[in-house]
Amino acid sequence: MTPHNAADDNGSRWSDLERPPLNAAALRRALVREGSLWSRLDVVPRTGSTNSDLVARAAAGEVAEGAVLVAEEQTAGKGRLDRRWSAPPRSGLFFSVLLRPAEVPVACWGWLPLLTGIAVASGLSRAAGVDTALKWPNDLLVTVGGEERKAGGILAERAGEDSVVIGVGINVSLRADELPVPQAGSLGLAGAVSTDRDPLLRAVLRGLEDWYGRWRAAGGDPAVSGLQETYAAGCATLGRTVRAELPGDRSIVGEAVAVDGDGRLVIATGEGVQEPVGAGDIVHLRPA
């Protein structure tokens, strides 16, 4: 038997048989149809950031609303607060979508990452059989060995006056020895019944189309569309004692009691004040 040399795998689509490539043609057939939100779907082998690429394509007028860009490998994926992360090729879903919610007031656009979170969590629950929860504002949590772990994140970026690009990164088949940090997780480690990325991506994008349609039809109203209630039901942050690390090196500690009509997290502090937080890092504190 010839000894295996990992270097021989470079450039091979099938270098990891447990991680087959996405089937772009089948995904397009399933998602890009007459009357669908999704107008085109491109899969690239490797890129720095699908968000940066799609923002640039939108600025150049190359893509319409509903464009989806998926990368098999992302080398400079962006998180909130300019954080960077990367993962092995074909170990996750790394994609961005272009939305142009013209009929929704810009003041309501802050709901888009929360809306995407609902679509991702519900789609993965159906297609992977994994209980997923949302950590405000944009993290996807799974349970691995009784511990809450982050398995994905969402980042929304403005693309000109009329567009938003939403990027999603989900750890699908990452093994324990591949985790970037000990607090990370993946669908596989959480006991997913399937880590086949094609049906996972289809489920997430169909969920996103559904929720985006409801929200648009309601003029962006989070209560009328059911978005506010559904997000609260799936949000692991509510009811927890949290520390909010805010811009300007300020932090507050209290109980997360609600997500308000603007999508902000409302924290009840020990001083009896209810403070809405629109941006910042939230740390779930363990019960005393």
Phi, psi and omega in degrees: 000132181289132178297142182278135177240116183302331182296333180294342185280343185305128177087350180278133178297332188249032184296335176233104186296338177281351183232071180293157179290158174293149178263092186299319182296316180293322178297318179296317179300322184283329191248325185266091184227165176303129178085355180275155173295325189281118186264332175199156179219121180241136175245124178247148183294325189198140173203169176289301182211123178296327178297311180299318181296317184287325174300316180295318179296321179294317180297328181275359180072023185273343187226150177262173174303143178091007175289137179238129177239122183241139177241136175290332177215136178240125185262343180218048180303143185255136171249184176296158177057034176060026176284152180243146172207155178217166182211162179301152179305138174062019179268354182205185173251121181232107185210160177226150178231150179254124180237143178228081185279070188301325185276002181253130178303141182303330180299339181266354186294342177298344178283345186300315177295328179289320176300316179297321178301317178298315182297318181294311183297316182289321179296318180289325178299318180289312190274333182251349180067028181249131174290121181239146179230161182251130172258123182299138359263348195207021180254145176256125184250141172231167179253124179235117180057038179079001181248144177283126180230149176276124179245358181187169180207165184227139179223123177255136178227138174291143176232085184078195186285328193245007188228154173229134172254128179246123179256141180230133173233128181229126174282115184262298187248015180305131177269165185304321183283356180256355184297135181292327177218155183300333183280356181278161177215184177208165178298319180300315180292337180271007175086031180303140176285340178212138172242023175286113190288336181299305178294331177296314181294319178300316182297318181294315182291325176293321177296320180294318178299318181296308183292322178297320178297317179297315182295317178295317181297332179269011180065024179087003182286117185289337180279311182298322182283349183084001185293315184297316182292317182293320179297314181300322182293330182257007186267115182287348183282327184293139181084357181261155167279128185227159168245125177259118177266110192257162175304149180081025177058031177255148175218152175228149178239137178177190179266131175284113189252340183194162165248120188278181185296344177262006180082009180274151177273126180263122182246125177268116183271169180297341180276005179083013180261139172257112186247120177280135181245122182261338181207145179147170177267131179253128177249123174284118180269141178292147176302142182296000000 
